[in-house]
Amino acid sequence: MDFLDKLVIPATTQHLSLLKIILVMSLLIFIPFFGMLMGGTAFSVIFNAYGRKMKNKLFIRFAKDVIDKLAINRFVGVGLGIIPLLAITFCYAQLLFEVKVIAVSLLFVATLFLAIAVNFIYSYQNTFQIESLIETFKGIVGIDKHELDKQLPEDVTNYEFDIMNTNSNSGLYGFVLLLVTALFFAGGITISQFSERYQDFQNIAQIFLSGATFVNFIFIIVLSAAITGSAILFFFFSWQGGMHDMDKEYSNFVKKIAGNMAFIGAALTPVVLFFSFYLTPNSALSGSVFIYTGLAFVSLLLLCNFLYAVIKNSDMKYIGAAFYLMILSCGFIIMKNQSAFGTANFKHLEAINLKAEELHKEKKSKTINTEGVNGEEIYTKICSACHSFDTKLVGPPYAQTVPAYNGDVKKLANYILDPTKKNPDYPPMPNPGLKPKEAAAVAQYLIDKVAGKK
């Protein structure tokens, strides 16, 4: 995207290292939360729809609790979802500086879809709360529920009907938009590893028809199922002592549903990870990619063992370990992908570093060390007698003359040291009798002042 190209600059070696750290940290925040949000929304929408159809209060309660525990609130959705994905997008824009590939555009579009999805999901979450208030109102009136439904004003019953529709529609729209977000995210991350084929991926259709993109999209869905199941077990039974208002029936129900989903997702993840690894281009393979892939397989197998103990033996002490192993597995998978990206784009990143060094040298050539000299004081004592920044005095205003030097401190300092007549509308500037370091200091001050830095 053109506006992103204008915001990025070639990064030095130190900046590249910092960008990679920020990218990995953003992914470590985004991937687990996005997995919980997508899986939690799917769970909630399905059980909510089925519960209302079958008038099953257990299913409806589960739908409400899942979206409350996993989505948390709108601020968390922005802080752990939208902002990290935006950071990921800008990191890739920086790392793929001047590369003609639409990976960054796909990530930016994914961010936009996520922002819309978050709005729908938290609207869906809020309808449960409003519905609870209506039910509380019905309960405290002291009239039989069926009689109360007949006595309620039509506006109230219509509002309750609208809430029910909003509840189902917002959740469904949010989930669909999360799927679209996952597809664009998978496309952007996948294509960034195919450095030798960037010219082949110039439109969205080519990317979405790519087998590697499809496999990574399925991988995100399967991983989300494992994350969601593990997170439900963790937040319902382990975090801060678990939920204290669960009876035995509800507790067994949650354990069965979440445990099975976590185990199935964790068991399928290594299978899809293998296909994802198999489709990684040769130009992206390295020793670190093999190592992180192996560590991901090992951690996922350990996760399956812990989940099996929870499901079969009801050994709840392993729930916390299972959740943290899930996060660790995500970390290994992220490092595997970032190692593949770094290997595939090694030559390009070297070229960025060289260009950054050239720009740094060019910028340094335009500056002079002015330590120990105060340019503002020199301006006040000498220059201000004839010049102002925005008003015509004896000489022209600096707002008109200084921009012509384009930030070149040396060039402006040389003119101050040896001034010549340039504008026939003004008298020639006398030599102020400054030393080179003083001229450089006042030149730096004038450039910064006109640029708004002072």
Secondary structure as GFF3:
##gff-version 3
##sequence-region A 1 454
A	DSSP	alpha_helix	2	7	.	.	.	ID=ss1
A	DSSP	alpha_helix	13	54	.	.	.	ID=ss2
A	DSSP	alpha_helix	57	71	.	.	.	ID=ss3
A	DSSP	alpha_helix	74	77	.	.	.	ID=ss4
A	DSSP	pi_helix	78	82	.	.	.	ID=ss5
A	DSSP	alpha_helix	83	95	.	.	.	ID=ss6
A	DSSP	alpha_helix	103	141	.	.	.	ID=ss7
A	DSSP	alpha_helix	145	151	.	.	.	ID=ss8
A	DSSP	alpha_helix	154	191	.	.	.	ID=ss9
A	DSSP	three_ten_helix	195	200	.	.	.	ID=ss10
A	DSSP	alpha_helix	204	208	.	.	.	ID=ss11
A	DSSP	alpha_helix	211	237	.	.	.	ID=ss12
A	DSSP	three_ten_helix	239	241	.	.	.	ID=ss13
A	DSSP	alpha_helix	248	278	.	.	.	ID=ss14
A	DSSP	three_ten_helix	282	284	.	.	.	ID=ss15
A	DSSP	alpha_helix	287	313	.	.	.	ID=ss16
A	DSSP	three_ten_helix	316	318	.	.	.	ID=ss17
A	DSSP	alpha_helix	319	344	.	.	.	ID=ss18
A	DSSP	alpha_helix	346	365	.	.	.	ID=ss19
A	DSSP	alpha_helix	375	381	.	.	.	ID=ss20
A	DSSP	three_ten_helix	383	385	.	.	.	ID=ss21
A	DSSP	alpha_helix	398	401	.	.	.	ID=ss22
A	DSSP	three_ten_helix	402	405	.	.	.	ID=ss23
A	DSSP	alpha_helix	409	417	.	.	.	ID=ss24
A	DSSP	alpha_helix	436	450	.	.	.	ID=ss25
###
